[in-house]
């Protein structure tokens, strides 16, 4: 089990504790804010389980049917998760409005506030761990999971504020209003995850910062390098793909040009993690007398 799978398993176990505790306490008191936060944690479990399977699938090596690997399993998981989360957010909002119209009573216990404060701390810890490992490994699935747990900080804070206001004012409006706010937060978080997953499935370009790092490597090469063109990039799950045409002095032999292309590939792979580089060698179109100075077409 690699570090990405361990991170997903950590999130699953933590979210299971949070969901069960919030559901029990919320159903005892009748607080829709707490129950909504519990449903949010239940969604976290679903997301993290799906991420675990997606990460395992994405880690499988390329085969005859998937010659570019299985990285898009992570992107597909993000799309499915976002759709489920959007539906759940709508259900939370509908349930909160319905409860308000029916005028159901809310009776807080001594456990509501401590459970939500505990949930706030745990959600922060989960989000920090997933975000750090997601950035380190380049995993879209883990970064999407971290984003959702980050939204839990807002939903948990809202539930805590709702408990305090409802307890001291005796008005259930605050509890139900914050339940609606939590539902909206879930919807916004889901749309961000959906956008990231769709971008991966649509072969969107890798981040501009990484492209600039690669361009800096290519543009600072001395003679016999003469520049590059036709660069294309995309990402699939946590893996990045790039191909471009490398321009070299036309006086080089095939062996020399091939060796220089290998050196460029190795340098890029050394500086950018989880990247697959394909270099096409082309002769510089200009005939010149350069031997040592920098050449550029």
C-alpha positions as a Markdown table, in Angstrom:
| # | Residue | x | y | z |
|---|---|---|---|---|
| 1 | Unk | 0.0 | 0.0 | 0.0 |
| 2 | Unk | 1.6 | 3.3 | -1.1 |
| 3 | Unk | 1.3 | 6.7 | 0.6 |
| 4 | Unk | -1.7 | 7.7 | -1.4 |
| 5 | Unk | -3.7 | 4.6 | -0.5 |
| 6 | Unk | -2.7 | 5.1 | 3.2 |
| 7 | Unk | -3.9 | 8.7 | 3.1 |
| 8 | Unk | -7.3 | 7.5 | 1.7 |
| 9 | Unk | -7.6 | 4.8 | 4.3 |
| 10 | Unk | -6.8 | 7.4 | 7.1 |
| 11 | Unk | -9.6 | 9.7 | 5.7 |
| 12 | Unk | -12.1 | 6.8 | 5.6 |
| 13 | Unk | -11.6 | 5.8 | 9.2 |
| 14 | Unk | -11.6 | 9.3 | 10.5 |
| 15 | Unk | -14.8 | 10.3 | 8.5 |
| 16 | Unk | -16.5 | 7.1 | 9.8 |
| 17 | Unk | -16.0 | 8.2 | 13.4 |
| 18 | Unk | -17.2 | 11.7 | 12.6 |
| 19 | Unk | -20.3 | 10.6 | 10.7 |
| 20 | Unk | -21.5 | 8.1 | 13.2 |
| 21 | Unk | -21.1 | 10.5 | 16.2 |
| 22 | Unk | -22.8 | 13.4 | 14.4 |
| 23 | Unk | -25.7 | 11.3 | 13.2 |
| 24 | Unk | -26.4 | 9.9 | 16.7 |
| 25 | Unk | -26.2 | 13.3 | 18.4 |
| 26 | Unk | -28.1 | 15.1 | 15.7 |
| 27 | Unk | -31.0 | 12.7 | 15.7 |
| 28 | Unk | -31.2 | 12.8 | 19.5 |
| 29 | Unk | -31.5 | 16.6 | 19.5 |
| 30 | Unk | -33.3 | 17.1 | 16.2 |
| 31 | Unk | -30.7 | 19.6 | 14.9 |
| 32 | Unk | -30.8 | 19.7 | 11.2 |
| 33 | Unk | -27.4 | 21.6 | 11.2 |
| 34 | Unk | -25.8 | 18.7 | 13.0 |
| 35 | Unk | -27.6 | 16.0 | 10.9 |
| 36 | Unk | -26.6 | 17.9 | 7.7 |
| 37 | Unk | -23.0 | 17.9 | 8.9 |
| 38 | Unk | -23.2 | 14.2 | 9.6 |
| 39 | Unk | -24.5 | 13.6 | 6.1 |
| 40 | Unk | -21.6 | 15.6 | 4.8 |
| 41 | Unk | -19.2 | 13.3 | 6.7 |
| 42 | Unk | -21.0 | 10.3 | 5.3 |
| 43 | Unk | -20.3 | 11.7 | 1.8 |
| 44 | Unk | -16.7 | 12.1 | 2.8 |
| 45 | Unk | -16.6 | 8.3 | 3.5 |
| 46 | Unk | -18.1 | 7.6 | 0.1 |
| 47 | Unk | -15.6 | 9.9 | -1.6 |
| 48 | Unk | -12.6 | 8.5 | 0.2 |
| 49 | Unk | -13.6 | 4.9 | -0.5 |
| 50 | Unk | -14.1 | 5.7 | -4.2 |
| 51 | Unk | -10.8 | 7.5 | -4.2 |
| 52 | Unk | -9.1 | 4.5 | -2.7 |
| 53 | Unk | -10.3 | 2.2 | -5.4 |
| 54 | Unk | -9.6 | 4.8 | -8.1 |
| 55 | Unk | -6.0 | 5.3 | -6.8 |
| 56 | Unk | -5.4 | 1.6 | -6.8 |
| 57 | Unk | -6.8 | 1.3 | -10.3 |
| 58 | Unk | -4.7 | 4.3 | -11.5 |
| 59 | Unk | -1.6 | 2.7 | -10.1 |
| 60 | Unk | -1.9 | -0.3 | -12.3 |
| 61 | Unk | 0.7 | -0.4 | -15.1 |
| 62 | Unk | -0.2 | 0.1 | -18.7 |
| 63 | Unk | -1.5 | -2.9 | -20.6 |
| 64 | Unk | -2.5 | -3.8 | -24.2 |
| 65 | Unk | -5.9 | -2.2 | -23.8 |
| 66 | Unk | -4.8 | 0.9 | -21.9 |
| 67 | Unk | -1.4 | 1.7 | -23.3 |
| 68 | Unk | -1.3 | 5.1 | -21.5 |
| 69 | Unk | -2.1 | 3.6 | -18.2 |
| 70 | Unk | -5.2 | 3.9 | -16.0 |
| 71 | Unk | -4.7 | 7.4 | -14.6 |
| 72 | Unk | -8.1 | 8.7 | -15.7 |
| 73 | Unk | -9.7 | 6.4 | -13.1 |
| 74 | Unk | -8.9 | 9.2 | -10.6 |
| 75 | Unk | -10.6 | 11.8 | -12.8 |
| 76 | Unk | -13.6 | 9.6 | -13.4 |
| 77 | Unk | -14.0 | 9.1 | -9.7 |
| 78 | Unk | -13.9 | 12.9 | -9.1 |
| 79 | Unk | -16.8 | 13.4 | -11.6 |
| 80 | Unk | -18.9 | 10.6 | -10.1 |
| 81 | Unk | -18.3 | 11.9 | -6.6 |
| 82 | Unk | -19.2 | 15.5 | -7.5 |
| 83 | Unk | -22.6 | 14.4 | -9.0 |
| 84 | Unk | -23.5 | 12.4 | -5.9 |
| 85 | Unk | -22.4 | 15.3 | -3.7 |
| 86 | Unk | -24.5 | 17.8 | -5.7 |
| 87 | Unk | -27.6 | 15.6 | -5.2 |
| 88 | Unk | -26.9 | 15.3 | -1.5 |
| 89 | Unk | -26.5 | 19.1 | -1.1 |
| 90 | Unk | -29.9 | 19.6 | -2.7 |
| 91 | Unk | -31.4 | 17.1 | -0.4 |
| 92 | Unk | -30.0 | 18.8 | 2.7 |
| 93 | Unk | -31.4 | 22.2 | 1.6 |
| 94 | Unk | -34.8 | 20.6 | 0.8 |
| 95 | Unk | -34.9 | 18.8 | 4.2 |
| 96 | Unk | -34.0 | 22.0 | 6.1 |
| 97 | Unk | -36.7 | 24.1 | 4.4 |
| 98 | Unk | -39.3 | 21.3 | 5.0 |
| 99 | Unk | -38.4 | 21.0 | 8.7 |
| 100 | Unk | -38.7 | 24.8 | 9.1 |
| 101 | Unk | -42.1 | 24.8 | 7.5 |
| 102 | Unk | -43.3 | 22.0 | 9.6 |
| 103 | Unk | -42.1 | 23.8 | 12.8 |
| 104 | Unk | -40.3 | 20.8 | 14.3 |
| 105 | Unk | -38.7 | 21.4 | 17.7 |
| 106 | Unk | -35.0 | 21.2 | 18.5 |
| 107 | Unk | -33.7 | 20.1 | 21.9 |
| 108 | Unk | -29.9 | 20.2 | 22.2 |
| 109 | Unk | -28.1 | 17.8 | 24.4 |
| 110 | Unk | -24.7 | 18.2 | 26.1 |
| 111 | Unk | -23.0 | 16.4 | 23.3 |
| 112 | Unk | -24.0 | 18.5 | 20.2 |
| 113 | Unk | -21.4 | 21.3 | 20.7 |
| 114 | Unk | -18.4 | 19.1 | 21.8 |
| 115 | Unk | -19.0 | 16.7 | 18.9 |
| 116 | Unk | -19.0 | 19.5 | 16.4 |
| 117 | Unk | -15.9 | 21.1 | 17.9 |
| 118 | Unk | -14.2 | 17.7 | 17.7 |
| 119 | Unk | -15.3 | 17.3 | 14.1 |
| 120 | Unk | -13.9 | 20.7 | 13.3 |
| 121 | Unk | -10.4 | 19.7 | 14.5 |
| 122 | Unk | -10.4 | 16.3 | 12.9 |
| 123 | Unk | -11.6 | 17.7 | 9.5 |
| 124 | Unk | -8.8 | 20.2 | 9.6 |
| 125 | Unk | -6.3 | 17.4 | 10.2 |
| 126 | Unk | -7.6 | 15.2 | 7.4 |
| 127 | Unk | -7.7 | 18.1 | 4.9 |
| 128 | Unk | -4.1 | 19.0 | 5.8 |
| 129 | Unk | -2.8 | 15.5 | 5.4 |
| 130 | Unk | -4.6 | 14.8 | 2.1 |
| 131 | Unk | -3.6 | 18.2 | 0.7 |
| 132 | Unk | 0.0 | 17.7 | 1.5 |
| 133 | Unk | 0.2 | 14.2 | 0.1 |
| 134 | Unk | -2.0 | 15.2 | -2.9 |
| 135 | Unk | 0.4 | 18.0 | -3.8 |
| 136 | Unk | 3.5 | 15.8 | -3.2 |
| 137 | Unk | 2.2 | 12.9 | -5.4 |
| 138 | Unk | 0.2 | 15.1 | -7.9 |
| 139 | Unk | -2.9 | 13.1 | -7.2 |
| 140 | Unk | -6.1 | 14.8 | -8.4 |
| 141 | Unk | -8.2 | 12.4 | -6.4 |
| 142 | Unk | -6.5 | 13.2 | -3.1 |
| 143 | Unk | -6.6 | 17.0 | -3.8 |
| 144 | Unk | -10.3 | 16.8 | -4.6 |
| 145 | Unk | -10.8 | 14.8 | -1.3 |
| 146 | Unk | -8.8 | 17.5 | 0.6 |
| 147 | Unk | -11.0 | 20.2 | -0.9 |
| 148 | Unk | -14.1 | 18.6 | 0.3 |
| 149 | Unk | -12.8 | 18.1 | 3.8 |
| 150 | Unk | -11.7 | 21.7 | 3.7 |
| 151 | Unk | -15.4 | 22.7 | 3.1 |
| 152 | Unk | -16.2 | 20.7 | 6.2 |
| 153 | Unk | -14.4 | 23.4 | 8.2 |
| 154 | Unk | -17.1 | 25.9 | 7.1 |
| 155 | Unk | -20.0 | 23.5 | 7.6 |
| 156 | Unk | -18.8 | 22.5 | 11.0 |
| 157 | Unk | -18.2 | 26.1 | 12.0 |
| 158 | Unk | -21.7 | 26.9 | 10.8 |
| 159 | Unk | -23.2 | 24.1 | 12.8 |
| 160 | Unk | -21.4 | 25.3 | 15.9 |
| 161 | Unk | -22.6 | 28.8 | 15.4 |
| 162 | Unk | -26.2 | 27.5 | 14.8 |
| 163 | Unk | -26.1 | 25.5 | 18.0 |
| 164 | Unk | -25.0 | 28.6 | 20.0 |
| 165 | Unk | -27.5 | 31.0 | 18.5 |
| 166 | Unk | -30.4 | 28.5 | 18.7 |
| 167 | Unk | -29.6 | 27.6 | 22.3 |
| 168 | Unk | -29.5 | 31.2 | 23.5 |
| 169 | Unk | -32.4 | 32.6 | 21.4 |
| 170 | Unk | -34.6 | 29.6 | 21.5 |
| 171 | Unk | -35.4 | 30.1 | 17.8 |
| 172 | Unk | -34.9 | 27.1 | 15.4 |
| 173 | Unk | -34.5 | 29.4 | 12.5 |
| 174 | Unk | -30.8 | 29.7 | 13.0 |
| 175 | Unk | -30.2 | 26.0 | 13.0 |
| 176 | Unk | -32.2 | 25.5 | 9.8 |
| 177 | Unk | -30.7 | 28.5 | 8.1 |
| 178 | Unk | -27.2 | 27.2 | 8.7 |
| 179 | Unk | -28.3 | 23.8 | 7.5 |
| 180 | Unk | -29.2 | 25.5 | 4.2 |
| 181 | Unk | -25.8 | 27.3 | 4.2 |
| 182 | Unk | -24.0 | 24.0 | 4.7 |
| 183 | Unk | -25.9 | 22.6 | 1.8 |
| 184 | Unk | -24.8 | 25.5 | -0.4 |
| 185 | Unk | -21.2 | 25.0 | 0.7 |
| 186 | Unk | -21.4 | 21.3 | -0.3 |
| 187 | Unk | -22.7 | 22.4 | -3.8 |
| 188 | Unk | -19.9 | 24.8 | -4.3 |
| 189 | Unk | -17.3 | 22.2 | -3.3 |
| 190 | Unk | -18.9 | 19.6 | -5.6 |
| 191 | Unk | -18.8 | 22.0 | -8.6 |
| 192 | Unk | -15.0 | 22.6 | -8.0 |
| 193 | Unk | -14.4 | 18.8 | -7.9 |
| 194 | Unk | -16.6 | 18.3 | -11.0 |
| 195 | Unk | -14.5 | 20.9 | -12.9 |
| 196 | Unk | -11.2 | 19.3 | -12.0 |
| 197 | Unk | -12.4 | 15.8 | -12.9 |
| 198 | Unk | -13.9 | 16.9 | -16.3 |
| 199 | Unk | -10.6 | 18.8 | -17.1 |
| 200 | Unk | -8.7 | 15.5 | -16.6 |
| 201 | Unk | -11.1 | 13.5 | -18.8 |
| 202 | Unk | -11.0 | 16.2 | -21.5 |
| 203 | Unk | -7.1 | 16.1 | -21.5 |
| 204 | Unk | -6.7 | 19.7 | -20.2 |
| 205 | Unk | -3.2 | 21.1 | -20.2 |
| 206 | Unk | -1.0 | 20.8 | -17.2 |
| 207 | Unk | -0.7 | 23.8 | -14.8 |
| 208 | Unk | 1.0 | 26.9 | -16.3 |
| 209 | Unk | 3.7 | 26.9 | -13.6 |
| 210 | Unk | 4.9 | 23.4 | -14.6 |
| 211 | Unk | 4.9 | 24.4 | -18.3 |
| 212 | Unk | 7.1 | 27.4 | -17.4 |
| 213 | Unk | 9.5 | 25.2 | -15.6 |
| 214 | Unk | 9.8 | 23.0 | -18.6 |
| 215 | Unk | 10.2 | 26.0 | -20.9 |
| 216 | Unk | 13.0 | 27.4 | -18.7 |
| 217 | Unk | 14.9 | 24.1 | -19.1 |
| 218 | Unk | 14.5 | 24.2 | -22.9 |
| 219 | Unk | 15.2 | 27.9 | -23.5 |
| 220 | Unk | 18.5 | 27.8 | -21.5 |
| 221 | Unk | 20.2 | 25.1 | -23.5 |
| 222 | Unk | 23.3 | 26.2 | -25.4 |
| 223 | Unk | 24.5 | 25.2 | -28.8 |
| 224 | Unk | 23.8 | 22.8 | -30.5 |
| 225 | Unk | 20.2 | 23.3 | -29.1 |
| 226 | Unk | 18.2 | 25.7 | -31.3 |
| 227 | Unk | 14.9 | 25.9 | -29.5 |
| 228 | Unk | 11.6 | 23.9 | -29.6 |
| 229 | Unk | 8.0 | 24.2 | -30.9 |
| 230 | Unk | 4.7 | 22.3 | -31.0 |
| 231 | Unk | 4.6 | 21.6 | -27.3 |
| 232 | Unk | 1.5 | 19.7 | -26.1 |
| 233 | Unk | 0.6 | 18.8 | -22.5 |
| 234 | Unk | -2.1 | 17.0 | -20.7 |
| 235 | Unk | -2.7 | 15.2 | -17.4 |
| 236 | Unk | -4.3 | 11.9 | -16.6 |
| 237 | Unk | -5.0 | 11.4 | -12.9 |
| 238 | Unk | -1.8 | 12.2 | -11.1 |
| 239 | Unk | 0.4 | 11.7 | -14.1 |
| 240 | Unk | 1.4 | 14.4 | -16.6 |
| 241 | Unk | 2.2 | 13.9 | -20.3 |
| 242 | Unk | 4.2 | 16.2 | -22.6 |
| 243 | Unk | 5.5 | 16.1 | -26.1 |
| 244 | Unk | 7.3 | 18.6 | -28.2 |
| 245 | Unk | 9.6 | 19.1 | -31.2 |
| 246 | Unk | 13.2 | 19.7 | -30.1 |
| 247 | Unk | 15.2 | 21.8 | -32.7 |
| 248 | Unk | 18.9 | 20.9 | -33.0 |
| 249 | Unk | 21.7 | 22.0 | -35.2 |
| 250 | Unk | 21.4 | 20.3 | -38.6 |
| 251 | Unk | 25.1 | 19.4 | -38.6 |
| 252 | Unk | 24.6 | 16.8 | -35.8 |
| 253 | Unk | 24.5 | 13.1 | -36.6 |
| 254 | Unk | 21.5 | 11.0 | -35.7 |
| 255 | Unk | 23.3 | 9.4 | -32.8 |
| 256 | Unk | 24.3 | 12.8 | -31.4 |
| 257 | Unk | 20.8 | 14.2 | -31.8 |
| 258 | Unk | 19.2 | 11.2 | -30.1 |
| 259 | Unk | 21.6 | 11.4 | -27.2 |
| 260 | Unk | 20.8 | 15.1 | -26.6 |
| 261 | Unk | 17.1 | 14.3 | -26.7 |
| 262 | Unk | 17.6 | 11.6 | -24.1 |
| 263 | Unk | 19.4 | 14.1 | -21.9 |
| 264 | Unk | 16.6 | 16.6 | -22.2 |
| 265 | Unk | 14.0 | 14.0 | -21.3 |
| 266 | Unk | 16.0 | 12.9 | -18.2 |
| 267 | Unk | 16.4 | 16.5 | -17.1 |
| 268 | Unk | 12.7 | 17.2 | -17.3 |
| 269 | Unk | 11.8 | 14.0 | -15.5 |
| 270 | Unk | 14.3 | 14.9 | -12.8 |
| 271 | Unk | 12.7 | 18.3 | -12.2 |
| 272 | Unk | 9.0 | 17.4 | -12.7 |
| 273 | Unk | 7.5 | 14.5 | -10.8 |
| 274 | Unk | 5.2 | 11.9 | -12.4 |
| 275 | Unk | 5.7 | 13.1 | -16.0 |
| 276 | Unk | 6.0 | 11.2 | -19.3 |
| 277 | Unk | 8.1 | 13.0 | -21.9 |
| 278 | Unk | 8.2 | 12.4 | -25.6 |
| 279 | Unk | 10.7 | 14.4 | -27.7 |
| 280 | Unk | 10.6 | 14.6 | -31.5 |
| 281 | Unk | 14.0 | 15.7 | -32.9 |
| 282 | Unk | 14.0 | 18.2 | -35.8 |
| 283 | Unk | 16.9 | 19.9 | -37.6 |
| 284 | Unk | 17.1 | 23.7 | -37.3 |
| 285 | Unk | 15.8 | 25.2 | -40.5 |
| 286 | Unk | 18.6 | 27.7 | -40.7 |
| 287 | Unk | 22.0 | 26.9 | -42.2 |
| 288 | Unk | 24.7 | 28.8 | -40.2 |
| 289 | Unk | 28.3 | 28.8 | -39.0 |
| 290 | Unk | 27.5 | 28.6 | -35.2 |
| 291 | Unk | 29.8 | 26.3 | -33.3 |
| 292 | Unk | 29.9 | 27.5 | -29.7 |
| 293 | Unk | 27.5 | 30.4 | -29.3 |
| 294 | Unk | 23.8 | 29.9 | -28.5 |
| 295 | Unk | 21.7 | 29.0 | -31.5 |
| 296 | Unk | 18.0 | 29.9 | -31.8 |
| 297 | Unk | 15.7 | 29.3 | -34.8 |
